Amino acid sequence: MEQGRLYTAELSDNTALYPWLDKQLEVSQQQVLLFSRQPHKRLLEYIDLAKVESYWLSDRATAGAITPSLEKIAHIITSKLPNDHGLIVIEGLEWLVSLHGEDAVLAFVRQIRDESYKSSWKIIFPINCLVFDSVWLARLRREAPEADIFLQMQEELIEFHEEHSDTQNDSSDAIKIHNFQQMPGENIELDTREDGSPRLVMLTRLPRNGFSNSILTRRILQWRRMGLDVSEVEPALTIMDEKRAHQLYSSVEEKVRRAVQLENHLEAISDNISATELTTARFRIRQLTGLDELEKWLLNL
């Protein structure tokens, strides 16, 4: 893809976008501006939002969200174009068309094309082509030609499965880790309570074989998304010795597993304790502190 150009990228499910975007963050130092249909707490399952300037396209008045206004989106984009370089991703074009109409969205795309022509930014619209009228889609692609940005990622995943289908020496854990690298969070759906707070779930252990800084970063993001304070493991991200880094991860992983077990027990007896005790215990569990004392208290109830 060339700088100063707009592109469309065909995909039927936008969750395929995030692993690709995560890979771009790993291999380059470019800035990334993301307009997403997903709230930030969902995006944390896939990418490190500390490295991305992201906006949730939503009618909700909440931090990090903007209304799906073509004018607002265009203003944010055009204010970025004169500075630095990077990648801009705009999800939800189908939704924008349903809200504003085909002509307005096409005019918006043309405006962005004209403004970005001499910039150092690449702009991508992930779309589901089956949603659009074929004539209008052809007009859109004159402004933003198709780029097969996800094809290589899919081919790499297919090659991996082919390479390992007849191999007897690869452990199932190692294969799970590779899939986790390719599609972080794909098979992990975190549950929430009625009040919207996340429940703790037991995640697959990360074995020593295949352990890496990238995998650890994603696991930390998943733990954070559950509300766990795992700052104790963050120094492992800067440890060059992978064995020592994995040992630190393992020690925190054991605490997390204990925390999950304690919360499951806590939920089972929640009708027998006060709301204050329940809230306090949940907080302590997520801080990963005083687990021994909390375990004794729960066993004595």
Buried (B, 14 or more C-beta within 10 A) or exposed (E): EEBBBBBBBBBEEBBBBBBBBBBBBEEEEBBBBBBBBBBBBBBBBBBBBEBBBBBBBBEEEEEBBBEBEBEBBBEBBBEBBEEEBBBBBBBBBBBBBEBBEBEEBBBBBBBBBEBBEEBBBBBBBBBEBEEBEEEBBEBBBEBBEBBEBBEEBBEEBEEBEEEBEEEEEBEEBBBBBBBBBBBBBBEEEBEEEEEEEBBBBEBEBBBEEBBBBBBBBBBBBBBBBBBBEBEEBEEBBEBEEBEEBBEBBBEBBEBBBBBBBBBEBBBEEBEEBEEEBBEEBBEBBBBBBEBEEBBEBBEEE
